Amino acid sequence: MFYEPKNKDHGLPRNPFNSLIIPRPIGWISSVDEAGVFNLAPYSFFNAVSYQPPTIMFSAGVGSASDGMKDSVRNIETTGEFVCNLATWETREQMNQSSVAVPPDCDEIALTGLTQLPSKLISAPRIAQAPVHLECRYLKSVDIPGWSKADDFRVIFGEVVGVHIDDELVTAEGLIDVVKMLAIGRLGYNDYTRVDSGSLFTMERPV
Ligand SMILES: Cc1cc2nc3c(=O)[nH]c(=O)nc-3n(C[C@H](O)[C@H](O)[C@H](O)COP(=O)(O)O)c2cc1C
């Protein structure tokens, strides 16, 4: 089959787009607003974009608050800081719960029964139950205009200034034990995947 997105002519009951770019890592973004209210939300339009300095991005659609912004975006643009927490099999339910649309003054870390930990370099909180935390300083936003206002997205870029890794995940050889980590990724519809011993394979790069 072939379709042109702008013609909306895929003819399928649901838009297949999200099922074609898989698996997507999940940036589980924690931030704090100017009044000190913590915020937590998952973003799967998320990735790393460079090494030196390590830089990550996530992309947010229109939010339900009166300013039309998602709380993560408002907090990050206001305070200049956020943490990207690694979502794992262990925390999958809380990750999903933290996507609930609640007013800006609702703390999703408390709401989901998770525990916040202070960061080392920034004021945004970390999630104690996540084995990896990337402390980030906000770099810039890029607006992606939608076909209508409701389809607008905004990409947030951040520089990773501090990295926390649970020591349990570092092998005797000094490698990250990704099988032990059990990271989860987003597929299309309501589907997810998990990195485990059955899904991992290794290939040498050609020289
Ligand atoms: C696994 C998962 C991935 C998501 N990815 C995105 C995304 O990439 N962009 C987005 O705008 N919303 C995404 N959402 C929805 C947001 O998490 C949701 O709108 C949330 O309420 C935003 O919270 P905030 O306003 O506190 O930032 C995702 C939800 C889930 C469960």
The ligand as an SDF file (V2000), in Angstrom:
LIG
                    3D

 31 33  0  0  0  0  0  0  0  0999 V2000
    4.2480    6.0500   26.4560 C   0  0  0  0  0  0  0  0  0  0  0  0
    3.7160    7.4390   26.1960 C   0  0  0  0  0  0  0  0  0  0  0  0
    4.3780    8.2680   25.3260 C   0  0  0  0  0  0  0  0  0  0  0  0
    3.9110    9.5740   25.0780 C   0  0  0  0  0  0  0  0  0  0  0  0
    4.5940   10.3610   24.1990 N   0  0  0  0  0  0  0  0  0  0  0  0
    4.1790   11.6300   23.9730 C   0  0  0  0  0  0  0  0  0  0  0  0
    4.9160   12.4700   23.0880 C   0  0  0  0  0  0  0  0  0  0  0  0
    5.9410   12.0940   22.5210 O   0  0  0  0  0  0  0  0  0  0  0  0
    4.4560   13.7430   22.9140 N   0  0  0  0  0  0  0  0  0  0  0  0
    3.3450   14.2130   23.5520 C   0  0  0  0  0  0  0  0  0  0  0  0
    2.9800   15.3730   23.3610 O   0  0  0  0  0  0  0  0  0  0  0  0
    2.6310   13.4230   24.4080 N   0  0  0  0  0  0  0  0  0  0  0  0
    3.0420   12.1580   24.6370 C   0  0  0  0  0  0  0  0  0  0  0  0
    2.3520   11.3610   25.5210 N   0  0  0  0  0  0  0  0  0  0  0  0
    1.2440   11.9510   26.2750 C   0  0  0  0  0  0  0  0  0  0  0  0
    1.7730   12.7910   27.4660 C   0  0  0  0  0  0  0  0  0  0  0  0
    2.4990   11.9690   28.3670 O   0  0  0  0  0  0  0  0  0  0  0  0
    0.5720   13.4330   28.1890 C   0  0  0  0  0  0  0  0  0  0  0  0
   -0.0310   14.3900   27.3510 O   0  0  0  0  0  0  0  0  0  0  0  0
    0.9410   14.0620   29.5280 C   0  0  0  0  0  0  0  0  0  0  0  0
   -0.2340   14.4100   30.2180 O   0  0  0  0  0  0  0  0  0  0  0  0
    1.7760   15.3180   29.3620 C   0  0  0  0  0  0  0  0  0  0  0  0
    2.0660   15.7420   30.6670 O   0  0  0  0  0  0  0  0  0  0  0  0
    2.5530   17.1840   31.0710 P   0  0  0  0  0  0  0  0  0  0  0  0
    1.4630   18.1630   30.6730 O   0  0  0  0  0  0  0  0  0  0  0  0
    2.6920   17.0320   32.5500 O   0  0  0  0  0  0  0  0  0  0  0  0
    3.8520   17.4370   30.3760 O   0  0  0  0  0  0  0  0  0  0  0  0
    2.7590   10.0500   25.7420 C   0  0  0  0  0  0  0  0  0  0  0  0
    2.0730    9.1800   26.6300 C   0  0  0  0  0  0  0  0  0  0  0  0
    2.5510    7.8970   26.8460 C   0  0  0  0  0  0  0  0  0  0  0  0
    1.8150    6.9810   27.8020 C   0  0  0  0  0  0  0  0  0  0  0  0
  1  2  1  0
  2  3  1  0
  2 30  2  0
  3  4  2  0
  4  5  1  0
  4 28  1  0
  5  6  2  0
  6  7  1  0
  6 13  1  0
  7  8  2  0
  7  9  1  0
  9 10  1  0
 10 11  2  0
 10 12  1  0
 12 13  2  0
 13 14  1  0
 14 15  1  0
 14 28  1  0
 15 16  1  0
 16 17  1  0
 16 18  1  0
 18 19  1  0
 18 20  1  0
 20 21  1  0
 20 22  1  0
 22 23  1  0
 23 24  1  0
 24 25  2  0
 24 26  1  0
 24 27  1  0
 28 29  2  0
 29 30  1  0
 30 31  1  0
M  END
$$$$
